[in-house]
Amino acid sequence: MNPFTRRGGKLACEGVLLATIADAVGTPVYVYSQGAMEEAYRSLQKSLMAAKPKHGFDICYAVKANPNLAVIETFARLGAGADVVSEGELRRALAAGVPAKQIVFSGVGKSRNEIAFAL
């Protein structure tokens, strides 16, 4: 799926002209394709399931990659957990609807307050 296409010579995402989005919210603006994210997630999930892992698997979205709440929410709705490295990222994952039991708080250098919050 290529969500970015041309309509009448103008660039569109999932059928919506980017110029229309820019007019509505201003620029600069980041435009993401929910359909493309969902397709990529389902493709990964299908591939992992086809491999028949002996011990199962969890897919976790790395919040550091893009902390946009709508992006995190999209993956959370699909069942993804979240990989976070700070209290701020942890708070974003929770706000986006990722269940606490599906959040991996990884990395080094955590403060006592961050660890206390995570617990």
N, C-alpha and C positions, 0 to 999 in steps of 0.2 A: 504494500500500500504506500503510495506517495501522497500524503495529505496536502502537499504544496503543489498547486497546479496553476495554470494560467486560464483566466476567464476574460475573453475579449482583449487579450494581450496584457492583462494586469494580473499580478500575483495574488493568489488566494490560498487560504488554509481551510481545509474541510469545507470548501465552497463559499467561505466568507472572504470578501476582498480585504486585503491588508490595508488598503487605503481607507476603507470604511472603519476599521478598527482604529487606525491612527487618528482619523477625524474625531472619533468618539472619545478617545482617552489621551490623545496627544502622543508626542514622541520625545525621547526614544521609548519603545515598547517592545517587550519580549512576547512572542506568540508561540505557544506550544500546541501540539496536536494531541488531544486526549485520545483520539482513536489510534494514533500511532503508538502512544505509550501503552495502551491496553493490548494492542496487537503484539508488541514486543514482549510484554509480560507473559501473555498467554503462550507465545511461541517458546519462551524459555521454560515455562512450567511444563508444557507438553514434552519438550526435549528431555527434561529431567525425569518426568514420569515414565517416558519410554525407556530410559536407562535402567528402570526398576532398581533404584538404590536400596541397598540392604537395610539401611538405617533411617530411611526417609530423608527429607530435606526441608529447609525453610528458605524462602526467598526474602531477603531484607534489602530495602532501599537505603542507599547511603545518602543520608540527609545532607552531608557536606557537598555532594554533587550538585544539588539544587535545593535550597531550603524553601522554595515557593510552596505555600500551604496547599494550593490547588494540586500541585504535582504530587505532594506527599499523600493527600487525600485520595487521589486517583489510585495510587498503588495500594493504599490501605483498604479501599473498597474491594480491590481484587484479592485481598488476603495477604498482602505483603507485610512483613514486619519492617522495622527500621534499624539501621546501624547508625548510632550517634556517638559523638566524641566529646560533647560538652553539655552542660546543663541547659544552655540555650537550645541546642538541637533536640535534646530530650523533651523540653517544653513544647517545641514546634511539633514533634512527632505525636505527643499526647493531644495537642490542640487539633491536629489533623485527623484524630480518630484511631490512631494505631494503639491497639491494646497494650498495656504495660508489659504483659507477659511475652509480647512479641518484639520487644525492643532490646537490642544488644548495645550495652554501654561500653564501648571499647576504647583502647588507647591508654596512654600513660599520663602522669602528671595531673591527676584529679585532686582537687582541693577537698578538704573534709566536708565543706558545705555541699559540694557537688555530689559526693558519695552519699551523704546523709539524705539529700533530696532524692537521689536515685533509689535508695532503699525505701 
